[in-house]
Amino acid sequence: MPLLEIEGLKKSYMSPEGNRHTIIDVPWFTLQEKSQVALRGESGSGKTTLLNLIAGILKPDEGRVVIDAQEMSALNEPGRDRLRAMNIGYIFQTFNLLQGYTCLENVLLGMSFGPGVDRGFAETLLKRVGLGDRMKHRPRQLSTGQQQRVAVARALANKPKLVLADEPTGNLDHNNAREALGLIREACKENGAALLLVSHDREVLGQFRTVFDLSRINKALDEAATNESEEGS
Ligand SMILES: Nc1ncnc2c1ncn2[C@@H]1O[C@H](COP(=O)(O)OP(=O)(O)OP(=O)(O)O)[C@@H](O)[C@H]1O
């Protein structure tokens, strides 16, 4: 049984003009435990929307998202929040750290929504990402690369089976990006988490053995292309 299974997943949005646009139409997608997979997609192709559907931040219009045999898409919002806290770590392009809290507190707060707060493990993770001497710093007292490393530690805090990464190196310079990506991959491996990373960056995608093109799994992109060519003709 795969760790993640998506079936007949659809999500549409209403445009300001009142037209409904299908953004996600994924008939089938699976991810195995402990695997590392990248999804390639251009800007606006629905990468964040797809990750948010998997994480249960968004509810689909149709279809199923099943994580570790639990159907995320069938739950109400508090249920989805719980399932996410217990099973998923999420790394954002903009890190989403709480500025009023120290690095350690950011990781501990992430734990408080999950199976329980484990200060020793939080410290171990921060040391693992090279921030053993920065635990009491607040995010704005850190470099951008260091902030992303806090986000990596936080994503792994609840020992998730699945880590989702949304353009996690998009705000980093070349060297930091390469280092952060290596760290994300190694840390997921060490902690037994599968990794699903979305990006449009060729260099990032080049690090993965398995890369899926979003245009191949998301039929909504075919429709968008057809509509565009019809409008253009
Ligand atoms: N709340 C919303 N209401 C209406 N349209 C939305 C909403 N959220 C996203 N969209 C539209 O859905 C499409 C996909 O957005 P999404 O953020 O998933 O793309 P993306 O591939 O992550 O893009 P990027 O790489 O630029 O972040 C875009 O065309 C966007 O305008």
The ligand as a Gaussian input file, in Angstrom:
#p B3LYP/6-31G(d) Opt

LIG

0 1
 N       -7.691000      31.274000      -3.875000
 C       -7.611000      31.334000      -5.208000
 N       -8.611000      31.859000      -5.943000
 C       -8.553000      31.892000      -7.288000
 N       -7.523000      31.395000      -8.016000
 C       -6.491000      30.852000      -7.358000
 C       -6.479000      30.794000      -5.919000
 N       -5.316000      30.178000      -5.534000
 C       -4.646000      29.888000      -6.672000
 N       -5.353000      30.290000      -7.761000
 C       -4.951000      30.120000      -9.163000
 O       -4.565000      28.771000      -9.345000
 C       -3.450000      28.669000     -10.233000
 C       -2.386000      27.801000      -9.611000
 O       -1.857000      28.440000      -8.457000
 P       -0.696000      27.761000      -7.609000
 O       -0.323000      28.716000      -6.516000
 O       -1.097000      26.404000      -7.220000
 O        0.463000      27.668000      -8.706000
 P        2.008000      27.303000      -8.572000
 O        2.304000      26.309000      -9.628000
 O        2.329000      26.941000      -7.161000
 O        2.684000      28.694000      -8.942000
 P        4.057000      29.380000      -8.432000
 O        5.170000      28.473000      -8.885000
 O        4.054000      30.692000      -9.163000
 O        3.965000      29.515000      -6.949000
 C       -3.021000      30.102000     -10.536000
 O       -3.473000      30.410000     -11.839000
 C       -3.722000      30.933000      -9.497000
 O       -4.097000      32.193000     -10.013000

